[in-house]
Amino acid sequence: QVKLTETGGGLAQPGESLRLSCAASGNIMEVVKMGWYRQAPGKERELVATITKSSVSNYAGSVAGRFIISRDGAEKMVRLQMNSLKPDDTGVYYCNAEILTTTNIGVADYWGQGTQVTVSS
């Protein structure tokens, strides 16, 4: 099957930077879109940024201009460079991918296990 493995995250002070990475593995035929979502305590999961296989990116208004999403198609990997971090960026960050596998009919949605990002002084 498909697995999304996230690395990065941790603790940062306001204004600092962190980088998240997510690698997709398994019986993958094509990765259509990859992205990041986050969930703060007591809140619903929300979109942070996505990027298509054509490298068209989309950002939440709250992170536009501070975060940069990029992907390595050959490596089936997506990265999120988070700059000028704020306490409101605190949460569990989840990698998401829309993938066409060698066994499924159609594109399916996959999620990583989540990685904690804490921004605090």
C-alpha positions as CSV (number, residue, x, y, z in Angstrom):
1,Q,0.0,0.0,0.0
2,V,0.9,3.7,0.3
3,K,2.7,5.3,3.2
4,L,3.5,8.9,3.8
5,T,6.5,9.5,6.1
6,E,6.9,12.9,7.7
7,T,10.1,14.4,9.1
8,G,10.9,17.7,10.7
9,G,8.9,19.9,13.0
10,G,9.7,20.5,16.6
11,L,10.0,23.6,18.8
12,A,10.8,27.1,17.5
13,Q,10.7,30.6,18.8
14,P,8.6,33.3,17.1
15,G,10.3,34.5,14.0
16,E,12.4,31.4,13.5
17,S,12.1,28.8,10.7
18,L,11.4,25.1,10.5
19,R,11.1,22.7,7.6
20,L,8.9,19.7,7.1
21,S,9.4,16.9,4.7
22,C,7.1,14.1,3.5
23,A,8.0,11.2,1.4
24,A,5.5,8.9,-0.3
25,S,6.3,5.2,-0.8
26,G,4.5,2.1,-2.0
27,N,2.8,0.9,-5.1
28,I,2.5,4.4,-6.6
29,M,1.7,5.0,-10.2
30,E,1.3,8.8,-10.0
31,V,1.3,11.5,-7.3
32,V,-1.4,14.0,-8.4
33,K,-1.2,16.5,-5.6
34,M,0.6,16.8,-2.3
35,G,0.1,19.2,0.6
36,W,0.1,20.0,4.2
37,Y,-2.7,20.5,6.7
38,R,-2.6,21.4,10.3
39,Q,-4.7,21.0,13.4
40,A,-4.4,23.3,16.4
41,P,-5.7,22.1,19.8
42,G,-9.5,22.5,19.9
43,K,-9.7,23.4,16.3
44,E,-10.6,21.7,13.0
45,R,-7.9,20.5,10.6
46,E,-7.2,23.3,8.0
47,L,-5.3,23.6,4.8
48,V,-1.9,25.1,4.9
49,A,-0.6,24.6,1.4
50,T,-0.8,22.3,-1.6
51,I,1.1,21.7,-4.8
52,T,0.1,19.9,-7.9
53,K,2.2,17.7,-10.1
54,S,2.6,20.7,-12.3
55,S,4.0,22.6,-9.4
56,V,1.0,24.9,-9.1
57,S,0.9,25.9,-5.4
58,N,-1.9,27.2,-3.2
59,Y,-1.6,28.7,0.3
60,A,-3.8,29.5,3.2
61,G,-4.0,33.3,3.6
62,S,-2.5,33.0,7.1
63,V,0.8,31.5,5.8
64,A,1.1,33.1,2.3
65,G,4.4,35.0,2.1
66,R,5.9,33.1,5.0
67,F,5.7,29.4,4.0
68,I,7.0,27.9,0.8
69,I,5.9,24.5,-0.5
70,S,7.9,22.6,-3.0
71,R,8.0,19.1,-4.4
72,D,10.4,16.6,-5.9
73,G,8.4,14.6,-8.3
74,A,11.1,12.0,-8.9
75,E,11.5,11.4,-5.1
76,K,7.7,11.6,-4.5
77,M,8.5,14.1,-1.8
78,V,7.0,17.4,-0.6
79,R,8.6,20.0,1.6
80,L,7.2,22.9,3.6
81,Q,9.7,25.7,4.5
82,M,8.1,27.7,7.4
83,N,9.6,31.1,8.0
84,S,8.7,33.9,10.4
85,L,6.9,31.4,12.6
86,K,4.2,32.7,14.9
87,P,2.6,31.1,17.9
88,D,-0.6,30.7,15.9
89,D,1.3,28.3,13.6
90,T,1.4,25.8,16.5
91,G,-0.3,22.5,15.8
92,V,0.0,19.0,14.4
93,Y,1.0,19.2,10.7
94,Y,-0.3,16.4,8.4
95,C,1.1,15.5,5.0
96,N,-1.6,14.7,2.4
97,A,-1.3,13.2,-1.0
98,E,-3.7,12.4,-3.8
99,I,-2.3,9.3,-5.4
100,L,-3.1,6.9,-8.2
101,T,-1.8,3.5,-7.3
102,T,-1.1,0.4,-9.3
103,T,-4.0,-1.4,-7.7
104,N,-6.7,1.2,-7.1
105,I,-9.1,2.5,-9.7
106,G,-9.0,6.2,-9.5
107,V,-7.1,8.7,-7.3
108,A,-7.2,8.1,-3.5
109,D,-6.4,10.3,-0.6
110,Y,-3.6,9.4,1.9
111,W,-2.5,11.0,5.1
112,G,0.7,10.9,7.2
113,Q,0.7,10.3,10.9
114,G,1.3,14.0,11.8
115,T,4.2,15.9,13.2
116,Q,4.1,18.4,16.0
117,V,5.1,22.1,15.5
118,T,5.3,24.3,18.5
119,V,6.1,28.0,18.3
120,S,6.7,29.5,21.7
121,S,9.0,31.9,23.4
